[in-house]
């Protein structure tokens, strides 16, 4: 597979992830890795995502994290169509939700905030914080526009490691990468 043909690579990685025979067990391991990694974090606001296409679901671990301090908030993205970026709206279990233009659930009429930490889904990942998303650029544009830039942690399954993946000019690297195998790297760790 040519790692420079990102469209074909994305299709293959999505299918490979959906076909993982033990994906639920891997997700349980990644939940554990994320919960342990969050213990030492000082941020009080985390932007995350609603899982699609077999993605790892970070929300159970984040909800457990939020229970330890009433000041902690979790946000899910809402697309800002005008700028092609994401705004994060407070999410909690049972909050009102609606589908966005892509059919992905988003919080309805909850508070907007800028996250101090973003948990970023990774379809694939490469060396030095390089992540491969779905190709829409929403996450990269959002990260590029936030000041101060939040800390970022990519989450995904180890099968998505692409050692020959090369960065494109608009790619924003993540500060840490977590898989079911553990913390792959952490620039602050």
ZALO-868947 format. One record per residue: residue number from 1; x, y, z of N, C-alpha, C in turn. Coordinates in steps of 0.2 Angstrom, whole numbers. Example, Ala and Ser with C-alpha at 12.3 -4.5 7.8 and 13.67 -1.06 7.14 Angstrom:
# ZALO-868947
<r 1, <66, -28, 39>, <62, -22, 39>, <66, -16, 39>>,
<r 2, <64, -11, 35>, <68, -5, 36>, <64, 0, 39>>,
END
This chain:
# ZALO-868947
<r 1, <4, -6, 0>, <0, 0, 0>, <4, 6, 0>>,
<r 2, <3, 11, -5>, <7, 17, -5>, <5, 22, 0>>,
<r 3, <9, 23, 5>, <7, 28, 10>, <6, 35, 8>>,
<r 4, <8, 37, 2>, <7, 43, -1>, <0, 44, -4>>,
<r 5, <-4, 38, -6>, <-10, 38, -8>, <-15, 38, -2>>,
<r 6, <-16, 44, 1>, <-20, 44, 7>, <-27, 42, 7>>,
<r 7, <-30, 43, 1>, <-37, 41, 1>, <-38, 33, 1>>,
<r 8, <-33, 30, -3>, <-33, 22, -3>, <-31, 20, 4>>,
<r 9, <-26, 23, 7>, <-24, 21, 14>, <-30, 22, 19>>,
<r 10, <-33, 27, 19>, <-39, 28, 23>, <-44, 23, 23>>,
<r 11, <-46, 21, 16>, <-51, 16, 15>, <-49, 9, 18>>,
<r 12, <-42, 8, 17>, <-39, 1, 20>, <-39, 1, 27>>,
<r 13, <-37, 7, 30>, <-37, 7, 38>, <-44, 7, 41>>,
<r 14, <-49, 10, 38>, <-55, 9, 41>, <-58, 2, 40>>,
<r 15, <-57, -1, 34>, <-59, -8, 34>, <-55, -13, 39>>,
<r 16, <-49, -12, 39>, <-45, -16, 43>, <-47, -15, 51>>,
<r 17, <-49, -9, 53>, <-51, -8, 60>, <-58, -11, 61>>,
<r 18, <-62, -10, 56>, <-69, -14, 57>, <-68, -21, 57>>,
<r 19, <-63, -24, 54>, <-62, -31, 53>, <-58, -34, 59>>,
<r 20, <-55, -30, 63>, <-51, -32, 69>, <-56, -37, 73>>,
<r 21, <-53, -44, 73>, <-58, -49, 77>, <-59, -47, 84>>,
<r 22, <-54, -44, 87>, <-54, -43, 94>, <-55, -36, 96>>,
<r 23, <-58, -32, 92>, <-59, -24, 93>, <-61, -23, 100>>,
<r 24, <-66, -26, 102>, <-69, -24, 109>, <-64, -25, 114>>,
<r 25, <-60, -31, 114>, <-55, -32, 119>, <-50, -27, 119>>,
<r 26, <-48, -25, 112>, <-43, -20, 112>, <-45, -13, 114>>,
<r 27, <-52, -12, 113>, <-55, -5, 116>, <-55, -5, 123>>,
<r 28, <-56, -11, 127>, <-55, -11, 134>, <-48, -10, 136>>,
<r 29, <-43, -12, 133>, <-36, -11, 135>, <-35, -3, 134>>,
<r 30, <-37, -1, 128>, <-36, 7, 127>, <-40, 11, 132>>,
<r 31, <-46, 9, 134>, <-49, 12, 140>, <-44, 13, 146>>,
<r 32, <-41, 7, 147>, <-37, 7, 153>, <-31, 11, 152>>,
<r 33, <-28, 11, 146>, <-22, 15, 145>, <-24, 23, 146>>,
<r 34, <-30, 25, 143>, <-32, 32, 143>, <-33, 34, 150>>,
<r 35, <-37, 30, 154>, <-38, 31, 161>, <-32, 33, 165>>,
<r 36, <-27, 28, 164>, <-21, 29, 168>, <-17, 35, 166>>,
<r 37, <-17, 36, 159>, <-13, 42, 157>, <-16, 49, 159>>,
<r 38, <-23, 49, 160>, <-26, 55, 162>, <-25, 57, 169>>,
<r 39, <-23, 52, 173>, <-22, 53, 181>, <-17, 58, 182>>,
<r 40, <-12, 59, 178>, <-7, 64, 180>, <-8, 71, 176>>,
<r 41, <-14, 71, 172>, <-15, 77, 168>, <-18, 83, 173>>,
<r 42, <-16, 89, 172>, <-19, 94, 176>, <-25, 98, 172>>,
<r 43, <-26, 97, 166>, <-31, 100, 162>, <-38, 99, 165>>,
<r 44, <-42, 104, 165>, <-49, 103, 167>, <-54, 103, 162>>,
<r 45, <-52, 104, 156>, <-57, 104, 150>, <-54, 100, 144>>,
<r 46, <-58, 95, 142>, <-55, 90, 137>, <-60, 90, 131>>,
<r 47, <-58, 91, 125>, <-62, 91, 119>, <-60, 84, 116>>,
<r 48, <-66, 80, 114>, <-65, 73, 112>, <-69, 73, 105>>,
<r 49, <-72, 67, 104>, <-76, 66, 98>, <-81, 60, 99>>,
<r 50, <-86, 60, 95>, <-91, 55, 95>, <-88, 49, 90>>,
<r 51, <-87, 43, 93>, <-84, 38, 88>, <-88, 36, 82>>,
<r 52, <-85, 35, 77>, <-88, 33, 71>, <-84, 28, 67>>,
<r 53, <-86, 24, 63>, <-83, 19, 59>, <-78, 14, 63>>,
<r 54, <-80, 12, 68>, <-76, 7, 72>, <-71, 11, 76>>,
<r 55, <-71, 17, 77>, <-66, 21, 81>, <-66, 19, 88>>,
<r 56, <-61, 20, 92>, <-61, 19, 99>, <-65, 24, 102>>,
<r 57, <-69, 22, 107>, <-74, 27, 111>, <-70, 29, 117>>,
<r 58, <-68, 36, 117>, <-65, 38, 123>, <-70, 41, 129>>,
<r 59, <-76, 41, 127>, <-81, 44, 132>, <-81, 41, 139>>,
<r 60, <-81, 34, 139>, <-82, 31, 146>, <-76, 33, 150>>,
<r 61, <-70, 33, 148>, <-64, 35, 152>, <-64, 42, 153>>,
<r 62, <-67, 46, 149>, <-67, 53, 150>, <-72, 55, 155>>,
<r 63, <-78, 51, 155>, <-83, 52, 160>, <-80, 50, 167>>,
<r 64, <-77, 45, 167>, <-74, 43, 174>, <-69, 48, 176>>,
<r 65, <-65, 51, 172>, <-60, 57, 173>, <-64, 63, 176>>,
<r 66, <-70, 64, 173>, <-74, 70, 175>, <-77, 69, 182>>,
<r 67, <-79, 63, 184>, <-82, 62, 190>, <-78, 64, 196>>,
<r 68, <-71, 64, 195>, <-66, 66, 201>, <-66, 73, 203>>,
<r 69, <-69, 77, 199>, <-69, 85, 200>, <-74, 88, 197>>,
<r 70, <-79, 91, 200>, <-85, 95, 197>, <-83, 100, 192>>,
<r 71, <-77, 103, 192>, <-74, 108, 188>, <-72, 105, 181>>,
<r 72, <-72, 99, 180>, <-69, 96, 174>, <-75, 95, 169>>,
<r 73, <-73, 97, 163>, <-79, 97, 158>, <-76, 93, 152>>,
<r 74, <-80, 90, 148>, <-79, 86, 142>, <-83, 89, 137>>,
<r 75, <-80, 90, 131>, <-83, 93, 125>, <-83, 89, 119>>,
<r 76, <-88, 89, 115>, <-88, 86, 108>, <-89, 91, 103>>,
<r 77, <-86, 90, 97>, <-85, 95, 92>, <-92, 96, 88>>,
<r 78, <-93, 102, 86>, <-98, 105, 82>, <-95, 109, 76>>,
<r 79, <-96, 107, 70>, <-93, 110, 64>, <-95, 117, 64>>,
<r 80, <-90, 121, 63>, <-91, 128, 61>, <-90, 128, 53>>,
<r 81, <-96, 128, 50>, <-95, 128, 42>, <-92, 133, 39>>,
<r 82, <-93, 139, 42>, <-90, 145, 39>, <-82, 145, 39>>,
<r 83, <-79, 142, 44>, <-72, 142, 45>, <-69, 135, 44>>,
<r 84, <-73, 130, 43>, <-70, 123, 42>, <-67, 121, 48>>,
<r 85, <-69, 123, 54>, <-66, 121, 61>, <-71, 118, 65>>,
<r 86, <-69, 117, 71>, <-73, 114, 76>, <-74, 118, 82>>,
<r 87, <-80, 118, 85>, <-81, 122, 92>, <-82, 116, 96>>,
<r 88, <-81, 116, 102>, <-82, 111, 107>, <-88, 113, 112>>,
<r 89, <-93, 109, 112>, <-99, 110, 116>, <-99, 105, 122>>,
<r 90, <-100, 107, 128>, <-100, 103, 134>, <-105, 97, 132>>,
<r 91, <-102, 91, 134>, <-106, 84, 134>, <-106, 81, 140>>,
<r 92, <-111, 78, 142>, <-112, 73, 148>, <-117, 68, 146>>,
<r 93, <-116, 62, 149>, <-121, 57, 148>, <-128, 59, 148>>,
<r 94, <-132, 58, 143>, <-139, 61, 144>, <-140, 68, 141>>,
<r 95, <-135, 71, 139>, <-136, 78, 137>, <-140, 78, 130>>,
<r 96, <-144, 83, 129>, <-148, 84, 123>, <-143, 83, 117>>,
<r 97, <-144, 79, 112>, <-140, 78, 106>, <-144, 79, 100>>,
<r 98, <-141, 80, 94>, <-144, 81, 88>, <-138, 79, 83>>,
<r 99, <-140, 77, 77>, <-135, 75, 72>, <-133, 81, 68>>,
<r 100, <-126, 81, 66>, <-124, 86, 62>, <-125, 84, 55>>,
<r 101, <-122, 88, 50>, <-123, 87, 43>, <-120, 81, 41>>,
<r 102, <-115, 78, 44>, <-112, 72, 43>, <-116, 66, 46>>,
<r 103, <-121, 67, 50>, <-125, 62, 53>, <-121, 60, 60>>,
<r 104, <-117, 64, 62>, <-113, 62, 68>, <-117, 66, 74>>,
<r 105, <-118, 62, 80>, <-121, 66, 85>, <-117, 71, 88>>,
<r 106, <-120, 77, 90>, <-117, 83, 93>, <-121, 85, 99>>,
<r 107, <-118, 88, 104>, <-122, 91, 109>, <-127, 97, 106>>,
<r 108, <-133, 97, 109>, <-138, 102, 107>, <-138, 108, 112>>,
<r 109, <-137, 114, 111>, <-138, 120, 115>, <-134, 119, 122>>,
<r 110, <-128, 116, 122>, <-124, 116, 128>, <-119, 122, 127>>,
<r 111, <-115, 123, 133>, <-110, 128, 133>, <-104, 127, 128>>,
<r 112, <-101, 132, 125>, <-95, 131, 121>, <-89, 133, 125>>,
<r 113, <-84, 129, 124>, <-78, 131, 128>, <-72, 129, 124>>,
<r 114, <-66, 132, 125>, <-60, 130, 122>, <-56, 124, 126>>,
<r 115, <-55, 119, 124>, <-52, 113, 128>, <-45, 115, 129>>,
<r 116, <-42, 113, 135>, <-35, 113, 137>, <-32, 107, 134>>,
<r 117, <-35, 101, 133>, <-33, 95, 130>, <-38, 93, 125>>,
<r 118, <-35, 90, 120>, <-39, 87, 115>, <-37, 80, 114>>,
<r 119, <-42, 75, 114>, <-41, 68, 113>, <-43, 68, 105>>,
<r 120, <-39, 66, 101>, <-39, 66, 94>, <-40, 59, 91>>,
<r 121, <-45, 57, 87>, <-45, 50, 84>, <-40, 50, 79>>,
<r 122, <-37, 44, 79>, <-32, 43, 73>, <-34, 36, 70>>,
<r 123, <-35, 37, 63>, <-36, 32, 59>, <-29, 28, 58>>,
<r 124, <-24, 32, 57>, <-17, 29, 57>, <-13, 34, 60>>,
<r 125, <-6, 32, 62>, <-2, 37, 65>, <5, 35, 62>>,
<r 126, <10, 40, 62>, <17, 38, 60>, <22, 41, 65>>,
<r 127, <28, 42, 64>, <33, 44, 69>, <32, 51, 70>>,
<r 128, <34, 53, 76>, <35, 60, 78>, <28, 64, 79>>,
<r 129, <23, 60, 81>, <16, 63, 82>, <12, 64, 76>>,
<r 130, <14, 61, 70>, <10, 62, 64>, <4, 58, 65>>,
<r 131, <-2, 61, 63>, <-8, 57, 63>, <-11, 57, 56>>,
<r 132, <-15, 52, 55>, <-19, 52, 49>, <-26, 52, 51>>,
<r 133, <-30, 57, 49>, <-37, 57, 50>, <-41, 55, 44>>,
<r 134, <-47, 58, 44>, <-52, 56, 38>, <-50, 61, 32>>,
<r 135, <-46, 66, 33>, <-45, 70, 27>, <-48, 76, 26>>,
<r 136, <-53, 78, 31>, <-57, 84, 30>, <-53, 90, 32>>,
<r 137, <-48, 89, 37>, <-44, 94, 39>, <-47, 98, 45>>,
<r 138, <-53, 96, 47>, <-56, 100, 53>, <-52, 100, 59>>,
<r 139, <-49, 95, 61>, <-45, 94, 67>, <-38, 99, 66>>,
<r 140, <-35, 98, 61>, <-29, 102, 60>, <-30, 109, 59>>,
<r 141, <-36, 111, 56>, <-37, 119, 56>, <-39, 121, 63>>,
<r 142, <-43, 117, 66>, <-45, 119, 73>, <-39, 120, 78>>,
<r 143, <-34, 115, 77>, <-28, 115, 82>, <-24, 121, 80>>,
<r 144, <-23, 123, 73>, <-19, 128, 71>, <-22, 135, 73>>,
<r 145, <-29, 135, 74>, <-32, 142, 76>, <-33, 143, 83>>,
<r 146, <-31, 138, 87>, <-32, 139, 94>, <-26, 142, 98>>,
<r 147, <-27, 147, 102>, <-22, 150, 105>, <-24, 151, 112>>,
<r 148, <-21, 149, 117>, <-15, 144, 116>, <-17, 137, 113>>,
<r 149, <-13, 134, 110>, <-14, 128, 107>, <-15, 123, 113>>,
<r 150, <-20, 119, 113>, <-21, 114, 118>, <-16, 108, 117>>,
<r 151, <-15, 105, 123>, <-11, 98, 122>, <-15, 93, 118>>,
<r 152, <-12, 89, 115>, <-16, 84, 111>, <-13, 77, 112>>,
<r 153, <-18, 72, 112>, <-17, 65, 113>, <-20, 62, 107>>,
<r 154, <-17, 58, 103>, <-20, 54, 98>, <-22, 47, 101>>,
<r 155, <-27, 45, 99>, <-29, 38, 101>, <-31, 34, 95>>,
<r 156, <-29, 28, 95>, <-31, 23, 90>, <-28, 16, 91>>,
<r 157, <-29, 12, 87>, <-27, 5, 88>, <-20, 4, 85>>,
<r 158, <-16, 0, 88>, <-9, -1, 85>, <-8, -3, 78>>,
<r 159, <-14, -7, 76>, <-13, -9, 69>, <-12, -3, 64>>,
<r 160, <-14, 3, 66>, <-14, 9, 62>, <-7, 12, 61>>,
<r 161, <-2, 9, 64>, <5, 12, 64>, <8, 12, 57>>,
<r 162, <10, 17, 54>, <12, 18, 47>, <19, 21, 48>>,
<r 163, <25, 17, 48>, <31, 20, 49>, <34, 24, 44>>,
<r 164, <31, 23, 38>, <34, 27, 32>, <29, 33, 30>>,
<r 165, <24, 35, 35>, <20, 40, 33>, <23, 47, 34>>,
<r 166, <22, 51, 29>, <26, 58, 28>, <21, 63, 30>>,
<r 167, <23, 68, 33>, <18, 74, 35>, <17, 78, 29>>,
<r 168, <11, 80, 28>, <9, 85, 23>, <9, 92, 27>>,
<r 169, <9, 98, 23>, <11, 104, 25>, <6, 106, 31>>,
<r 170, <-1, 104, 30>, <-6, 106, 35>, <-6, 102, 41>>,
<r 171, <-3, 96, 41>, <-3, 91, 47>, <-1, 94, 53>>,
<r 172, <-5, 94, 59>, <-3, 96, 65>, <-2, 90, 69>>,
<r 173, <5, 89, 72>, <6, 83, 76>, <3, 83, 82>>,
<r 174, <2, 77, 85>, <-1, 76, 92>, <5, 76, 97>>,
<r 175, <4, 78, 103>, <9, 78, 108>, <10, 71, 111>>,
<r 176, <5, 67, 111>, <5, 60, 114>, <1, 55, 109>>,
<r 177, <3, 49, 109>, <-1, 44, 106>, <-2, 38, 110>>,
<r 178, <-8, 36, 111>, <-10, 30, 115>, <-13, 25, 111>>,
<r 179, <-11, 19, 112>, <-15, 13, 109>, <-16, 8, 114>>,
<r 180, <-19, 3, 112>, <-21, -3, 117>, <-14, -6, 120>>,
<r 181, <-9, -4, 116>, <-2, -7, 119>, <1, -2, 124>>,
<r 182, <-2, 4, 125>, <1, 8, 130>, <2, 15, 127>>,
<r 183, <7, 19, 130>, <8, 26, 127>, <14, 25, 123>>,
<r 184, <13, 26, 116>, <18, 25, 111>, <23, 31, 111>>,
<r 185, <21, 37, 112>, <25, 42, 114>, <22, 48, 118>>,
<r 186, <25, 52, 121>, <22, 58, 125>, <28, 63, 125>>,
<r 187, <27, 68, 122>, <32, 73, 122>, <33, 76, 129>>,
<r 188, <28, 76, 133>, <29, 78, 140>, <30, 73, 145>>,
<r 189, <31, 67, 143>, <32, 61, 148>, <39, 58, 147>>,
END
